[in-house]
Each structure stands twice: as structure tokens, then as C-alpha cells.
Amino acid sequence: MLREFIDQLDKLPQKIMANCIEIDTDKPLIGIISAQNEVSTAHKNLDELCQRVKEGILSSGASAKLVHLASLDCTALHGTQSTKYDLPSRDLTANAVEMLCSNDFFDGLVFVASEPNIVVGMLLGAIRLNIPCAFVCEGTMTPIVYNNKEHGFAHFYEQIAKIKTGRTKYEAISEIERNLPLALGTDCERYGANSFNCLLEAVGLAVKGNGTAPASSVERKTIAYKTGELAVQLANDKCTPKRLINNNTLHNLAVLDLACGGSSTTMLNLIAIAKELGIKNFTFKTVGDLAKNTPLLLSRENGNGCIMPQYHNAGGVYAMLKQLLDGKLIKGDAPVNDGTTLADLLKDVAVSNTNVIRPITNSVAPSSRLRVIYGNVAESGAFVQYDVPEGVFTGSAKVYANEEMAIDALLHREIRAGDVLVIRGEGPKSGPGMREIYTSLALLKGFNLEDKVAVITDGRIADFYKGFVVGHITPETGEQNLFSVLQDGDQIEINVLKGKVNCDIKAKELAQRYRDSDVGVGNYGNFFLKNWAKTCSTAVDGCIYKNKK
């Protein structure tokens, strides 16, 4: 691209500038776009990965230049106001990529990032520019070992609850800290924290193992090197995201995610990508229909081990795709490179452990644990995650205006078995920012209430909770809807099999609540968050910019 750009006489100043920054105009130029900071658990080794990516690019006959982007890390900030910036960072990143890479210098890009919403933002920016790109992340953390069992980051929050109840001695915190791994990365106990880095392998925009291989391993360095090579190949073939991502691809990505357990944030982001590409027949309803018919195939063989290392050792994303292809649940003709289909990519793939990556005939469950439900509590829809076979929960509402208040209530033992914990004011507009409800779920788990308390919220939901949790409720807090006027004691029923979430309330009582209620919200928000809230659509539409709908 750069050669054509500067060969024109009127681009002489750009040619001079290219010489000044030592760009070899006779070779393809690949930009390495790294999103990182030094106070993140997921960014510790990205400089080293960038160097390996560069070596892969140079070995393939291209040249490379490094560009840095801002990033954030919400792992250590769950339950704080700072995590409200997580989802909006997606759109900020997309804008930054569009701006920084629109100079016509680059023939292709390598995105080096780990945070899911940052990665999606990078992809959205690349789609706008329609430029070939490849992705690599830091990889998964080494598990935290405590009492001969492996744990992820949620373990810290669970221990707070256990200390509060006396089931864990306060002094145990020191032992947990001593067992922290030196090389951190994305959470090894949460598929959802790694989901989009996994999905990129199924598109051909990341090499095998990108989403599952551990950080600071020899394999991770090899993956980074191969990513540099992949970027040059995609650039030479002019394989842009718009060529590789079509409706069949989105179908495959959704089915892959659901078979692994399902991430509501990933589904929201897939809808946003469909909107960016102008694909109209991939919607909230599409996800709901696929979820009913996609079996859960990712299992845990060793109860003392974390899920991501087991997934990787069993064959990772390629092995899962192979099971789905053999079961005719995904489209094998989806492109992954110039002239290469997904079926071609998986031709020689084998599953190393069928106890972890199950075949269709021996699934963990006949349908996904992530589903779409509707009802008078969520008229436009909501996601529900659950791990209870009967799929029904009825309980009494305990209502809180934000997650901080819910956390305080949990620590003061206000939530009891049979309650439905209602957390309002966490939607994209009411939050603002739509943060992930994480700390509350971890505390419930630590209090041993996971299968006894359901949670409903207009925020996003973490995937490690094994009870009932309903998130992304739309319409959200602040609009005239039942969810905004729920009160303590209201009886709420969640019925996954019927696809319903309802509150038993008389029409006359509801009308009176509407008259008495001030539906405005007063949650925290600085300028960027408030401005983002004004421009974004609802969760049903992927929280995209309104003019993209």
C-alpha cells in the first residue's frame, strides 16, 4: 500500500517522511499495534511478544513499525467504579485504530492485546479500514495453588466471603499471596475472559493456540512469531476482515462460544461486529435460537484444575471446532484465508482428550448454559447463565441501586437462600458503562449461596457463577419498565426452558409504581462515560454507536 501511495508525484512529502522514519518502501509494511500498560496483570510480557512478532514479520520479507495504544485492566478493579470504562474502551480503541492507521502506510496490522473489549475494539477499527490484520495475546496465567487446588482470580473475592463467615482464617490471605504466579496473564479459570482470543482462531485471524496457550511459555513465543508470519501472508493475499467474516463465520463463532459455555459479553460483541459489517440477520434472537440447539461440549476432567489449561491440553480451539464440524453444527466452507476454508484448516486435527472436549454424542448438556430469555422483567430480552438442570428459580427480590450497595449487603449477610438479588443501575446508559457484575457473584460463591440465590441485572455478567444469573436486561434502569420499579419482596420467576423472566405483579400496582417513581438514575459518570452513554445503543443492539444500527 505504501509503495503505491508514495509513487505519485504529489506524495513526495510523504516519501521523504517515510525515509526519515526508516521505512523500506520496497517491502510490505506491517504495523504492530500494542495495547498495554505497566499496571496490568494481563500486559506483563507484551513487549517481548511484540519483539517476537516483529521477528516473524521480518523473516517473511516485510518490515514492521510499532504503535502503542491505551489499554486498561479490570481484573484487579472489579467492584469499583473504574470497571465502568471496560466496555466503552472497545469503542475508544476502535476510534484510535481508525485514526492511527488511516495514514495509508500499513499493508497489514498485528494487534497485540489481551483484554477482550480492547481486542474487539481493534477488530472493529480494522473492519472500518478494511485492512488485513492478525491478533496475539499474552496468554493465560499460571493457576494460583491453594490447598492442593488450582484457582483463578475469582478466588481472592471468594476468600473474602469465607473469611467473613469464619470458614477461612484471615491469615490464609498471606499464603494465597505467596502462591501468586510471577507470570500473570488472562484468567486461567474463566473461559469468558479468554473467549474472544479463542474465537479469533476460528476466523483465521490468530494462529492455533492463541486463546488457550499459557503466558511466558515457549509455545506463546512461537505463537507470537507465527502471528507475524500470518500477518504478512494475509497482507500479501489482501485478506481483509470483510473478506473473512461473513454470516457463516458469525454463526460458527457463536456456536463455538456456546459449546464452550458461552460468554454474554462475547455475544454482545459479535452483534456489534455484525452491525459494523452491515450483516442484518445476526441478532439477539439469532443467538437465542442457536443457544437452544448448541450442546455444551467443554468439560472439566480434573476438579482440582483450572479450565483453560485443561482445554489447551485437550487440543484447544481447533479440537473443539473439529467436534463441532464432525457434528455438522458449524459451516466448514467459511473462509479462513485466501482459498482456504475452515474445513481445510481442521483436516488433520485430532482431539487429545474427549473427556474435556466432548463429542456431540456425549455432550455435557444438550444445550448451552447461556440462553436468551424474555418477560415482563426484560421485555426486549436478556441473557441468562445457569448450571441447574431443571432451569427454574423462584424467589423474593432484594433490590439494590448498584453493585457497591449489593456488595455491602452481601458482606453484612442481608442476602439469604431463596432471594433474587436485583442489581440496577449498571446498564450502558444507567451505569453508565455496563460493567461486568463480578464481585457480587464471587462473594455469593464464597458464602456457599451459588445454587441458592439468583441474580438479575442490567449490567454484564461473569461466566464463573454456577447458579442463575440474568444480565443485559433491556430495557434497562431509567426507562419506564418493570425492572426499574422492582421492590423488595417482589416474587420473581426465572424459567430458562420457557425462556421467561417474570415478576408476579398486578397491572394496577405496576401503574401506581410508575406514577410514584422517579425513573431517573444518579450513578457515577465522568465526561467520557456520560458522552458514551448518550451515543450508544441498547445491549440488544450490541451497545454500538446509534448511527450504526
NORWOFEN-V216809 format. One record per helix or strand of 2 or more residues. SS is the DSSP state (~ for helix, > for strand). FROM is the first residue (numbers start at 1). LEN is the number of residues. If there is no record, write none. Layout:
[[SS/FROM/LEN] [SS/FROM/LEN]]
//
This chain:
[[~/2/6] [~/9/12] [>/29/7] [~/46/14] [>/63/7] [~/75/3] [~/81/20] [>/108/5] [~/116/14] [>/133/4] [>/144/3] [>/149/3] [~/154/12] [~/172/7] [~/192/12] [~/218/19] [~/241/4] [~/247/13] [~/264/14] [~/284/10] [~/307/7] [~/316/11] [>/335/3] [>/340/2] [~/342/4] [~/360/3] [>/370/5] [>/381/5] [>/392/9] [~/403/9] [>/419/5] [>/436/2] [~/439/8] [>/454/4] [>/460/2] [>/469/6] [~/482/4] [>/491/5] [>/500/4] [~/507/10] [~/527/9] [~/539/3] [~/546/3]]
//
